[in-house]
Amino acid sequence: MRHLVCRAFACSLLVVLTFTLTASPAWAQANVTGSWSTLPYTMPINPVHVAMLSNGKVLVVSGSGNVAGNTNYQAALWDPQAGTITTQPVGWDMFCNGMVVLPDGRPLINGGTLQYDPFHGALNDSIYDPATNTFSDVQNMAHGRWYPTVTVLGDGRVMTFSGLDENGGTNSTVEIYTVGTGWSSAYAAGWTPPLYPRLHVLPNGNVFYSGATTQSQTFNPTTHQWANIATTRYSGTRTYGTSVLLPLLPANNYAPHVIIMGGGNPSTATTETIDLSAPSPAWVYGPAMSQPRIEMNAVMLPTGKVLALGGSYNDEDTATASLNADLYDPVSNTFSSAGVTAYARLYHSVALLMPDATVWSAGGNPVRGTYEQHMEIYQPAYLFTTDGSGNVIPATRPTIAAAPSTLTYGSIFNVQTPDAANIASAVLVRAGGVTHAFNMDQRLVGMSFSVADANDLTVTAPPNGNIVPPGYYMLFLLNNAGVPSVARFVQVFATSDFSVSATPASANVSPGSSTNYTVNVATTGGFNGSVSFGVSGLPSGANASFNPTSVTGSGSSTMTVSTTASTPLGSYPLTITATSGNLTHTASVTLVVSAAADFSLTATPSSQTIARKSQGAYSISVAALNGFSGGVSLSVNGLPPRTSSSFNPGSITGSGKSTLSVSVNKPAQPGTYPLVITGTSGNLSHSASVTLVIQ
């Protein structure tokens, strides 16, 4: 492993926070536009995809780093507190993957690069464990994904969509990952998405697709169906523009609004917003940014404002880089200046909100083989104020003295702060993971609260996982001046519980045989109870067994359904019941009892007269029954001496015809001979009888 240490910054980003690094002349407008500074150490690998971890460190995934032929696949861990960057190898090319942080705090790396030029997508998936600093591969997907988008759903499962498959075509299916269980079936979308589609989980549990194409849609994770919802005002494709789900607030019942910005080549400065709580949602133009941007980034601040930065007018063109940073205010629907960055941030640039309420900006890779190694920190204007003489000084920040490390939906909890009387808002911010101009899980949710006493707030957690998908969030308190505290990480989840699912959804069985289903148990909220199983709806003559009969916590069991010869044919809905104490959940599957696959055999004519020194033929027909698709080999018995026969063809797959040719030699004895023609497929055998008359 490689360690890069900044001893001058060994006391962490909090050095930036206390402003010992920045000289006061640079603060001239800091209380209005904020202040940008460059870190005194650089990023040793191309930061293609990054994710904020619940320990305050940042996982950097580069893979081959946009260098064709490079097999030194790399990842890194940035520790802002220690000022170190540690690199390590990874087992496959995670370049241009999708990445989100699972509810348990471990990032899931989804897909990547199978080959360059043309690009093909990898089927691989891996989970990074911050506790051990290791990557562990998990089940592959059905098909590859290069440039996929992954999204944590309201129940903690992870949805992946789009990306180039292993053959270089666009993967237009959705797959859903459950920790401990693996990937679902692939659900066809019925339309071809762009690469890295912009997706957001809405408070109703559906997933909103906002671009980059003009037709917006929603996806229902239960029915796996897509529905058109609105068309953008901008007529072009917003390639490498960005999309942000604006703050979800209890005051308006968490009404979802989305803003899309920039994109296109050459790019646009336009933005659009949509109110998805409206009866007929429609895009409307918002204010323009100060510069057009393609390959931009957008970062949600604890105030609910959105920092827009980076990009360029022409794609991967440093000469037209957009160095201005803009700050969008969703309340006033306006942009204001957020200062000017020092470095162009184009293709493969990233930006993340840090726990100290600053913003980290890194990367930029418009040319293969080189990338921008310098990193910048943005200190927003809320970290500054002025004294009585008009001098810019650090703002006084509220503090969190104590807060719970875990929250359950709808729970009431206390946050201790000596600034309780001056707190204006309490918010949860999910930092998520960012790549290619989009933060895949960025989210801010407000919480209602009351002042318990001078040092204590009573706060109500958001009500469900659709509003706050389970996982780790940064808890910020903001005072009446809009100044945020340093965040505390909290894990949000449902109360201790489990869910059950079963595959396949439907299985066929013939009377007297058996079939299997896999029953999966997934847990939330630290559930580790014992779950036992039962099933109802079985037809007469059928029974079921489970192996194992119960599971503890997450796991799976095999349900075997056995039938008898007397089990009636038909389709039977079965209900699988999983029980643990007073908790009960069900899953539905279908059992189809149908006649076994078989075939029939016929031969014509029933009698054939052939003179000696002559030939004759019979037509053999094989018909498939109940979905039979096996191979049937043909034979004939009963031919007298001095005759010969042949089948053309000698075997039939499924249904078909063959010709039996019989040749009678001159010495053959005249007479009548019964022949038996037999078709055989495995243990199945059927015959037809015909007669041969030799004159």
MARKOLVO-126113 format. One line per field, with one value per residue (C-alpha): x, y, z. Coordinates in nm, 2 decimals, m for minus. Layout:
<pts>
east: [X:...];
north: [Y:...];
up: [Z:...];
</pts>
This chain:
<pts>
east: [0.00:0.11:0.08:0.08:0.10:0.06:0.23:0.15:m0.21:m0.18:m0.45:m0.70:m0.96:m1.05:m0.74:m0.93:m1.23:m1.05:m0.90:m0.54:m0.44:m0.60:m0.46:m0.71:m0.67:m0.82:m1.13:m1.23:m1.57:m1.56:m1.87:m2.05:m1.91:m1.71:m1.35:m1.15:m0.81:m0.59:m0.47:m0.09:m0.09:m0.22:m0.43:m0.20:m0.46:m0.73:m1.04:m1.30:m1.56:m1.56:m1.79:m1.81:m1.78:m1.94:m1.60:m1.54:m1.29:m1.34:m1.32:m1.16:m1.21:m1.00:m0.94:m0.74:m0.79:m0.88:m0.55:m0.61:m0.39:m0.32:m0.37:m0.25:m0.61:m0.62:m0.83:m0.75:m0.86:m0.84:m0.83:m0.89:m0.83:m0.48:m0.41:m0.32:m0.41:m0.35:m0.36:m0.42:m0.47:m0.81:m0.88:m1.05:m1.11:m1.36:m1.31:m1.65:m1.85:m2.16:m2.12:m2.34:m2.31:m2.52:m2.74:m2.47:m2.21:m2.02:m1.99:m2.12:m1.91:m2.13:m1.99:m1.69:m1.47:m1.44:m1.25:m1.15:m1.22:m1.49:m1.59:m1.77:m1.91:m1.80:m2.06:m1.86:m1.97:m1.77:m1.83:m1.57:m1.55:m1.43:m1.35:m1.10:m1.01:m1.08:m1.29:m1.49:m1.65:m2.02:m2.26:m2.22:m2.51:m2.69:m2.51:m2.23:m2.26:m2.02:m2.16:m2.45:m2.64:m2.71:m2.97:m3.05:m3.43:m3.66:m3.64:m3.26:m3.23:m3.01:m3.13:m2.89:m2.99:m2.82:m2.45:m2.29:m2.31:m2.04:m2.10:m2.10:m2.47:m2.68:m2.81:m3.18:m3.28:m3.31:m3.16:m3.22:m2.96:m3.04:m2.76:m2.72:m2.94:m2.79:m2.94:m3.30:m3.41:m3.34:m3.65:m3.66:m3.74:m3.89:m3.68:m3.31:m3.17:m2.87:m2.55:m2.54:m2.91:m3.01:m3.23:m3.38:m3.60:m3.92:m4.12:m4.38:m4.11:m4.09:m3.77:m3.77:m3.56:m3.47:m3.24:m3.01:m3.28:m3.59:m3.85:m3.87:m4.01:m4.08:m4.00:m4.21:m3.98:m4.28:m4.43:m4.10:m4.29:m4.19:m4.42:m4.37:m4.43:m4.30:m4.08:m3.80:m3.83:m3.47:m3.50:m3.15:m3.00:m2.83:m2.53:m2.31:m2.54:m2.65:m2.96:m3.04:m3.33:m3.39:m3.45:m3.73:m3.90:m4.17:m4.33:m4.46:m4.50:m4.17:m4.29:m4.02:m3.87:m3.58:m3.35:m3.15:m2.86:m2.64:m2.53:m2.50:m2.21:m2.16:m2.32:m2.60:m2.62:m3.00:m3.16:m3.51:m3.71:m4.01:m4.26:m4.33:m4.60:m4.82:m5.12:m4.95:m4.58:m4.41:m4.06:m4.02:m3.71:m3.52:m3.25:m2.94:m2.60:m2.32:m2.16:m2.25:m2.14:m2.08:m1.91:m2.02:m2.08:m2.35:m2.33:m2.61:m2.50:m2.66:m2.85:m3.04:m2.86:m2.68:m2.32:m2.28:m1.92:m1.68:m1.75:m1.68:m1.86:m1.72:m1.67:m1.32:m1.19:m0.98:m0.97:m1.35:m1.35:m1.61:m1.42:m1.70:m1.89:m2.26:m2.49:m2.85:m3.11:m3.43:m3.63:m3.57:m3.50:m3.19:m2.82:m2.55:m2.17:m1.97:m1.63:m1.39:m1.20:m0.83:m0.84:m1.05:m1.28:m1.39:m1.44:m1.39:m1.40:m1.58:m1.71:m1.84:m1.98:m1.75:m1.87:m1.72:m1.97:m1.69:m1.69:m1.40:m1.33:m1.09:m1.00:m1.05:m0.93:m1.00:m0.69:m0.60:m0.28:m0.31:m0.55:m0.57:m0.40:m0.46:m0.75:m0.95:m1.16:m1.45:m1.55:m1.90:m2.00:m2.19:m1.85:m1.77:m1.91:m1.79:m1.69:m1.80:m1.53:m1.64:m1.35:m1.42:m1.38:m1.48:m1.85:m1.95:m2.07:m2.33:m2.20:m2.34:m2.24:m2.41:m2.64:m2.75:m2.55:m2.87:m3.22:m3.53:m3.81:m4.05:m3.86:m3.81:m3.46:m3.25:m2.96:m2.75:m2.62:m2.54:m2.69:m3.04:m3.22:m3.06:m3.10:m3.31:m3.30:m3.18:m3.11:m2.98:m2.75:m2.66:m2.32:m2.35:m2.11:m2.03:m1.90:m1.95:m2.14:m2.39:m2.40:m2.60:m2.73:m2.71:m3.01:m3.11:m3.40:m3.52:m3.66:m3.90:m3.78:m3.85:m3.63:m3.63:m3.41:m3.11:m2.89:m3.12:m3.33:m3.61:m3.61:m3.84:m3.68:m3.83:m4.12:m4.00:m3.73:m3.88:m3.80:m3.48:m3.35:m3.18:m2.81:m2.56:m2.63:m2.46:m2.66:m2.62:m2.76:m2.79:m2.83:m3.05:m2.77:m2.77:m2.43:m2.40:m2.24:m1.98:m2.18:m2.23:m2.28:m2.60:m2.74:m3.10:m3.31:m3.64:m3.72:m3.58:m3.76:m3.72:m3.86:m3.92:m3.91:m3.91:m3.79:m3.89:m4.22:m4.37:m4.26:m4.40:m4.42:m4.58:m4.79:m4.56:m4.26:m4.12:m3.98:m3.79:m3.82:m3.56:m3.70:m3.49:m3.49:m3.34:m3.31:m3.34:m3.26:m3.02:m3.28:m3.11:m3.41:m3.50:m3.74:m3.94:m4.14:m4.48:m4.68:m5.05:m5.25:m5.10:m5.32:m5.44:m5.17:m4.89:m4.67:m4.38:m4.06:m3.80:m3.43:m3.32:m3.65:m3.55:m3.28:m3.13:m3.11:m3.05:m3.04:m3.22:m3.41:m3.51:m3.88:m3.93:m4.29:m4.36:m4.67:m4.83:m4.97:m5.32:m5.24:m5.49:m5.36:m5.39:m5.23:m5.21:m5.12:m4.90:m4.84:m4.51:m4.53:m4.22:m4.26:m4.04:m4.21:m4.49:m4.35:m4.50:m4.43:m4.54:m4.43:m4.64:m4.54:m4.73:m4.72:m4.83:m4.92:m4.93:m4.90:m4.54:m4.37:m4.41:m4.46:m4.68:m4.58:m4.79:m4.70:m4.88:m4.99:m5.10:m5.01:m4.77:m4.73:m4.39:m4.28:m3.95:m3.66:m3.86:m3.88:m4.16:m4.19:m4.38:m4.42:m4.34:m4.48:m4.36:m4.58:m4.46:m4.69:m4.69:m4.38:m4.17:m3.85:m3.63:m3.47:m3.65:m3.45:m3.63:m3.61:m3.81:m3.85:m4.02:m3.85:m3.81:m3.48:m3.34:m3.49:m3.33:m3.45:m3.34:m3.49:m3.44:m3.38:m3.28:m3.40:m3.64:m3.62:m3.95:m4.20:m4.13:m4.15:m3.92:m3.94:m3.89:m3.76:m3.79:m3.60:m3.71:m3.44:m3.52:m3.47:m3.72:m4.01:m4.35:m4.59:m4.74:m4.52:m4.62:m4.37:m4.33:m4.18:m4.05:m3.95:m3.73:m3.63:m3.46:m3.70:m3.99:m4.09:m4.38:m4.45:m4.67:m4.76:m4.78:m4.79:m4.55:m4.68:m4.42:m4.56];
north: [0.00:0.35:0.62:0.99:1.21:1.58:1.66:2.03:1.93:1.65:1.80:1.75:1.95:2.11:2.32:2.47:2.49:2.71:2.92:2.89:2.81:3.10:3.45:3.73:3.91:3.61:3.65:3.98:3.85:3.52:3.61:3.66:3.41:3.17:3.09:2.84:2.69:2.42:2.13:2.11:1.75:1.58:1.28:0.99:0.81:0.93:0.99:0.85:0.75:0.85:0.78:0.93:0.66:0.68:0.72:1.04:0.90:0.89:0.58:0.65:0.39:0.43:0.08:0.13:0.50:0.57:0.42:0.15:m0.15:m0.06:m0.37:m0.21:m0.16:0.08:0.22:0.46:0.58:0.95:1.03:1.40:1.39:1.25:1.41:1.08:0.90:0.52:0.34:m0.04:m0.28:m0.42:m0.75:m0.64:m0.32:m0.11:0.18:0.36:0.16:0.25:0.29:0.36:0.30:0.01:0.06:m0.11:0.15:m0.06:0.07:m0.16:m0.13:m0.23:m0.32:m0.17:m0.22:m0.55:m0.41:m0.07:0.07:m0.03:m0.05:m0.35:m0.38:m0.61:m0.84:m0.81:m0.66:m0.61:m0.47:m0.26:m0.31:0.01:m0.19:m0.41:m0.19:m0.49:m0.56:m0.88:m0.99:m1.08:m1.24:m1.13:m0.97:m1.13:m0.90:m0.65:m0.28:0.00:0.34:0.21:0.41:0.24:0.36:0.26:0.20:0.27:m0.09:m0.10:m0.30:m0.15:m0.10:m0.09:0.04:0.10:0.06:m0.12:m0.49:m0.75:m0.73:m0.35:m0.30:m0.09:m0.30:m0.18:m0.40:m0.33:m0.57:m0.53:m0.64:m0.76:m0.80:m1.16:m1.28:m1.15:m1.02:m1.05:m1.14:m0.88:m0.67:m0.53:m0.16:m0.16:0.15:0.22:0.45:0.67:0.57:0.69:0.78:1.03:0.85:0.96:0.77:0.96:0.97:0.74:0.47:0.51:0.60:0.92:0.93:1.29:1.25:1.30:1.25:1.47:1.22:1.18:0.86:0.68:0.32:0.12:m0.12:m0.34:m0.39:m0.33:m0.10:0.23:0.52:0.85:1.16:1.47:1.62:1.87:2.22:2.20:2.01:1.87:1.58:1.71:1.49:1.51:1.77:1.69:1.63:1.70:1.60:1.92:1.92:1.70:1.89:1.80:2.14:2.06:1.68:1.61:1.73:1.62:1.88:1.81:2.05:1.96:2.17:2.21:1.93:1.90:1.95:2.24:2.28:2.49:2.72:2.65:2.47:2.32:2.23:2.00:1.96:1.59:1.64:1.83:1.65:1.69:1.74:1.95:2.09:2.46:2.67:2.78:3.05:3.02:2.94:3.19:2.96:2.66:2.33:1.98:1.73:1.95:1.86:1.97:1.94:1.98:2.19:2.16:2.48:2.31:2.53:2.36:2.43:2.40:2.39:2.27:2.16:2.34:2.48:2.21:1.86:1.77:2.11:2.28:2.60:2.65:2.54:2.69:2.81:3.01:2.83:2.91:2.86:2.77:2.87:2.66:2.90:3.21:3.01:3.21:3.16:3.36:3.36:3.10:3.22:3.10:2.77:2.74:2.43:2.30:2.02:1.83:1.46:1.24:1.52:1.48:1.69:1.58:1.75:1.69:1.64:1.98:2.14:2.23:2.09:1.88:1.91:1.68:1.53:1.62:1.39:1.53:1.36:1.00:0.94:1.26:1.40:1.70:1.59:1.91:1.91:2.21:2.28:2.52:2.70:2.83:3.18:3.05:2.98:3.35:3.67:4.02:4.20:4.54:4.70:4.51:4.27:3.91:3.66:3.30:3.25:3.11:2.75:2.56:2.24:1.89:1.77:1.43:1.25:0.89:0.68:0.51:0.62:0.43:0.58:0.80:0.78:1.08:1.13:1.40:1.60:1.77:2.12:2.42:2.63:2.48:2.81:2.94:2.63:2.69:2.35:1.99:1.80:1.46:1.47:1.15:1.22:0.93:0.86:1.07:1.01:1.15:1.46:1.28:1.20:0.87:0.90:1.26:1.36:1.61:1.56:1.81:1.71:1.87:1.95:2.14:2.29:2.06:2.30:2.52:2.22:1.98:1.94:1.68:1.57:1.36:1.12:1.10:0.86:0.60:0.46:0.62:0.96:0.85:0.53:0.33:0.39:0.65:1.02:1.33:1.50:1.88:2.15:2.50:2.81:3.12:3.27:2.96:2.84:2.46:2.25:1.99:1.67:1.36:1.04:0.85:0.52:0.53:0.21:0.06:m0.10:m0.45:m0.66:m0.89:m0.94:m1.25:m1.32:m1.64:m1.75:m1.85:m1.68:m1.98:m2.34:m2.64:m2.99:m3.31:m3.54:m3.77:m3.54:m3.24:m2.89:m2.64:m2.27:m2.06:m1.86:m1.56:m1.37:m1.01:m0.81:m0.45:m0.27:m0.53:m0.81:m1.15:m1.36:m1.71:m1.72:m2.04:m2.12:m2.27:m2.28:m2.28:m2.34:m2.68:m2.90:m3.24:m3.51:m3.25:m3.17:m2.92:m2.93:m2.66:m2.71:m2.57:m2.54:m2.20:m1.93:m1.69:m1.33:m1.31:m1.63:m1.87:m2.20:m2.44:m2.52:m2.86:m2.93:m3.29:m3.42:m3.76:m3.93:m3.83:m3.46:m3.27:m3.07:m2.69:m2.37:m2.31:m1.99:m2.07:m1.84:m1.89:m1.76:m1.66:m1.62:m1.49:m1.43:m1.18:m1.08:m1.25:m1.18:m1.37:m1.43:m1.55:m1.81:m2.02:m2.40:m2.53:m2.90:m3.01:m3.34:m3.44:m3.36:m3.65:m3.73:m3.94:m4.15:m4.25:m4.43:m4.44:m4.63:m4.91:m5.17:m5.17:m5.43:m5.45:m5.69:m5.86:m5.66:m5.34:m5.07:m4.91:m4.64:m4.55:m4.20:m4.16:m3.86:m3.75:m3.49:m3.31:m3.31:m3.06:m2.88:m3.18:m3.08:m3.39:m3.60:m3.91:m4.19:m4.43:m4.81:m5.09:m5.46:m5.75:m5.73:m6.07:m6.20:m6.06:m5.72:m5.39:m5.06:m4.70:m4.39:m4.04:m3.87:m4.12:m3.90:m3.61:m3.33:m3.22:m3.26:m3.37:m3.64:m3.92:m4.17:m4.54:m4.70:m5.08:m5.27:m5.63:m5.85:m6.12:m6.42:m6.28:m6.51:m6.38:m6.33:m6.09:m5.95:m5.72:m5.44:m5.24:m4.89:m4.74:m4.39:m4.35:m4.05:m4.11:m4.32:m4.24:m4.49:m4.51:m4.75:m4.78:m5.10:m5.14:m5.44:m5.54:m5.77:m5.92:m6.05];
up: [0.00:m0.07:0.20:0.11:0.42:0.46:0.79:0.75:0.75:1.00:1.22:0.94:0.75:1.08:1.01:0.72:0.94:1.20:0.93:1.03:0.67:0.49:0.52:0.59:0.26:0.08:0.30:0.14:0.02:0.20:0.40:0.07:m0.18:0.05:0.00:m0.21:m0.10:m0.24:m0.02:0.01:m0.10:m0.42:m0.52:m0.63:m0.84:m1.08:m0.85:m1.10:m0.84:m0.47:m0.17:0.18:0.45:0.80:0.96:0.78:0.53:0.16:m0.06:m0.40:m0.68:m0.99:m1.14:m1.46:m1.43:m1.79:m1.92:m2.17:m2.11:m1.75:m1.53:m1.21:m1.08:m0.79:m0.51:m0.23:0.11:0.19:0.56:0.60:0.97:0.93:0.60:0.44:0.12:0.12:m0.22:m0.26:m0.55:m0.65:m0.81:m1.13:m1.33:m1.13:m1.38:m1.46:m1.21:m1.01:m0.64:m0.34:0.03:0.16:0.47:0.68:0.58:0.32:m0.03:m0.31:m0.63:m0.93:m1.27:m1.44:m1.74:m1.92:m2.21:m2.37:m2.72:m2.77:m2.40:m2.27:m1.92:m1.64:m1.46:m1.13:m0.80:m0.49:m0.14:0.05:0.43:0.60:0.92:0.74:0.44:0.21:m0.10:m0.12:m0.45:m0.43:m0.68:m1.05:m1.23:m1.52:m1.76:m1.76:m1.67:m1.77:m1.66:m1.45:m1.19:m0.86:m0.61:m0.25:m0.24:0.05:0.18:0.17:m0.15:m0.43:m0.78:m1.08:m1.42:m1.76:m1.85:m2.14:m2.12:m2.18:m2.55:m2.57:m2.60:m2.36:m2.07:m2.06:m1.76:m1.39:m1.14:m0.76:m0.50:m0.15:0.10:0.20:m0.09:m0.41:m0.74:m0.85:m1.20:m1.47:m1.54:m1.89:m1.91:m2.26:m2.35:m2.39:m2.12:m2.15:m1.96:m1.60:m1.59:m1.32:m1.06:m0.74:m0.48:m0.42:m0.09:m0.25:m0.30:m0.68:m0.86:m1.07:m1.39:m1.47:m1.77:m1.95:m2.22:m2.25:m2.14:m1.76:m1.62:m1.29:m1.19:m0.95:m0.76:m0.67:m1.02:m1.21:m1.45:m1.60:m1.67:m1.86:m1.64:m1.80:m2.09:m2.03:m2.17:m2.30:m2.63:m2.63:m2.43:m2.11:m2.15:m1.83:m1.68:m1.33:m1.13:m0.76:m0.54:m0.35:0.03:0.17:0.45:0.70:0.67:0.32:0.39:0.21:m0.13:m0.38:m0.62:m0.86:m1.04:m1.35:m1.46:m1.76:m1.99:m2.36:m2.60:m2.65:m2.30:m2.17:m1.86:m1.83:m1.54:m1.50:m1.19:m1.14:m0.85:m0.83:m0.57:m0.83:m0.98:m1.33:m1.28:m1.54:m1.60:m1.58:m1.66:m1.35:m1.33:m1.55:m1.41:m1.46:m1.72:m1.93:m1.79:m1.91:m1.67:m1.38:m1.02:m0.77:m0.40:m0.15:0.15:0.50:0.44:0.15:m0.11:m0.40:m0.50:m0.88:m1.00:m1.26:m1.62:m1.94:m2.25:m2.48:m2.35:m2.22:m2.33:m2.06:m2.27:m2.21:m1.84:m1.61:m1.31:m1.16:m0.88:m0.83:m0.53:m0.60:m0.34:m0.38:m0.16:m0.37:m0.69:m0.76:m0.82:m0.65:m0.68:m0.48:m0.58:m0.84:m0.84:m0.93:m1.14:m1.43:m1.32:m1.63:m1.71:m1.41:m1.16:m0.82:m0.53:m0.19:0.12:0.41:0.78:0.87:0.62:0.37:0.01:m0.13:m0.51:m0.69:m1.03:m1.39:m1.67:m2.01:m2.16:m2.11:m1.92:m1.72:m1.46:m1.23:m0.90:m0.70:m0.46:m0.34:m0.04:m0.05:0.27:0.21:0.32:0.62:0.78:0.78:0.93:1.00:1.32:1.43:1.21:0.90:0.91:0.79:1.08:1.14:1.22:1.55:1.50:1.69:1.84:1.90:2.25:2.22:1.97:1.92:1.68:1.55:1.46:1.38:1.16:1.34:1.66:1.90:2.01:2.19:2.07:2.33:2.23:2.44:2.15:2.18:2.20:1.88:1.66:1.35:1.18:1.22:0.90:0.78:0.47:0.29:0.12:m0.12:m0.40:m0.70:m1.06:m1.40:m1.29:m1.06:m0.69:m0.69:m0.34:m0.24:m0.02:0.25:0.48:0.74:1.08:1.32:1.67:1.99:2.25:2.56:2.76:2.72:2.63:2.47:2.16:2.11:1.75:1.55:1.29:0.94:0.91:0.66:0.43:0.11:0.26:0.42:0.27:0.54:0.59:0.74:0.74:0.86:1.13:1.12:1.34:1.20:1.40:1.33:1.12:0.90:1.03:1.05:1.32:1.25:1.16:1.36:1.17:1.25:1.11:1.01:0.98:1.04:1.38:1.41:1.16:0.86:0.51:0.32:m0.06:m0.27:m0.61:m0.87:m0.88:m1.05:m1.09:m1.29:m1.17:m1.30:m1.08:m0.88:m0.90:m0.70:m0.74:m0.53:m0.43:m0.25:0.04:0.13:0.46:0.48:0.80:0.90:1.22:1.35:1.36:1.46:1.56:1.45:1.15:1.09:0.78:0.67:0.35:0.27:m0.06:m0.15:m0.37:m0.25:m0.25:m0.22:0.07:0.14:0.35:0.43:0.46:0.69:0.89:1.02:0.98:1.23:1.10:0.72:0.52:0.29:0.30:0.03:0.01:m0.17:m0.29:m0.36:m0.54:m0.59:m0.90:m0.78:m0.74:m0.97:m1.26:m1.22:m1.10:m0.73:m0.55:m0.25:0.05:0.23:0.59:0.79:1.16:1.44:1.77:1.70:1.36:1.06:0.69:0.38:0.02:m0.27:m0.54:m0.78:m0.82:m1.16:m1.17:m1.53:m1.72:m1.77:m2.09:m2.33:m2.70:m2.92:m3.22:m3.53:m3.85:m4.19:m4.39:m4.15:m4.41:m4.70:m4.99:m5.14:m5.42:m5.40:m5.55:m5.46:m5.19:m4.98:m4.72:m4.40:m4.27:m3.90:m3.70:m3.35:m3.17:m2.86:m2.56:m2.26:m2.37:m2.46:m2.64:m2.61:m2.88:m3.00:m3.16:m3.39:m3.44:m3.60:m3.50:m3.69:m4.03:m4.19:m4.32:m4.64:m4.59:m4.47:m4.34:m4.27:m4.10:m4.25:m4.01:m3.75:m3.47:m3.41:m3.16:m3.01:m3.30:m3.65:m3.92:m4.04:m4.33:m4.27:m4.60:m4.63:m4.91:m5.00:m5.16:m5.41:m5.17:m4.91:m4.83:m4.93:m4.64:m4.39:m4.12:m3.82:m3.76:m3.44:m3.48:m3.15:m3.05:m2.74:m2.54:m2.21:m2.00:m2.24:m2.51:m2.75:m3.04:m3.35:m3.52:m3.90:m4.14:m4.42:m4.70:m4.93:m5.26];
</pts>
